[in-house]
Amino acid sequence: MTGFGLMLLLVAIASIYALGLVGYRLLLSARRLNTELTKSKELIEDLNSFEKTMPIGAEASNGADLLSLLGQRRRIRQAKEQRVKARRRRLLQRINNIEIDKR
């Protein structure tokens, strides 16, 4: 066998090996794709079997409900403002406690 024939044989074996690796990677990818497809089919079946609910129409509130609702909203807004002020106070306190001259 000449040097050219030996080189050709080595190239052929290397290409068959590379082709086998590519095929193996494709097989692994196909398996992963198959598992994802089965999962998605199950999820689609669950979604299709879900019962649809109809939304309830809006109801008008009377004056007594309106006053309590406005009071509740005011309390929520005041509590939020107090939390913001307390946070600012804590932040300013931390800034004031920083010692700059530590060297």
PETA-V599797 format. One record per backbone hydrogen bond with DSSP energy under -1.0 kcal/mol. NH is the residue of the N-H (numbers start at 1). CO is the residue of the C=O. E is the energy in kcal/mol with one decimal. If there is no record, write none. Layout:
{{NH CO E} {NH CO E}}
This chain:
{{6 2 -2.2} {7 3 -2.2} {8 4 -2.5} {9 5 -2.2} {10 6 -2.2} {11 7 -2.3} {12 8 -2.2} {13 9 -2.3} {14 10 -2.5} {15 11 -2.4} {16 12 -2.2} {17 13 -2.3} {18 14 -2.5} {19 15 -2.5} {20 16 -2.1} {21 17 -2.1} {22 18 -2.3} {23 19 -2.3} {24 20 -2.3} {25 21 -2.4} {26 22 -2.2} {27 23 -2.1} {28 24 -2.3} {29 25 -2.3} {30 26 -2.4} {31 27 -2.1} {32 28 -2.2} {33 29 -2.4} {34 30 -2.2} {35 31 -2.2} {36 32 -2.2} {37 33 -2.3} {38 34 -2.2} {39 35 -2.1} {40 36 -2.6} {41 37 -2.3} {42 38 -2.1} {43 39 -2.3} {44 40 -2.4} {45 41 -2.3} {46 42 -2.3} {47 43 -2.3} {48 44 -2.5} {49 45 -1.8} {66 62 -1.9} {67 63 -2.1} {68 64 -1.9} {69 65 -2.4} {70 66 -2.7} {71 67 -2.2} {72 68 -2.3} {73 69 -2.5} {74 70 -2.2} {75 71 -2.3} {76 72 -2.2} {77 73 -2.5} {78 74 -2.6} {79 75 -2.3} {80 76 -2.1} {81 77 -2.3} {82 78 -2.3} {83 79 -2.1} {84 80 -2.2} {85 81 -2.5} {86 82 -2.6} {87 83 -2.2} {88 84 -2.4} {89 85 -2.5} {90 86 -2.5} {91 87 -2.5} {92 88 -2.8} {93 89 -2.3} {94 90 -2.3} {95 91 -2.4} {96 92 -2.5} {97 93 -1.6} {103 101 -1.0}}
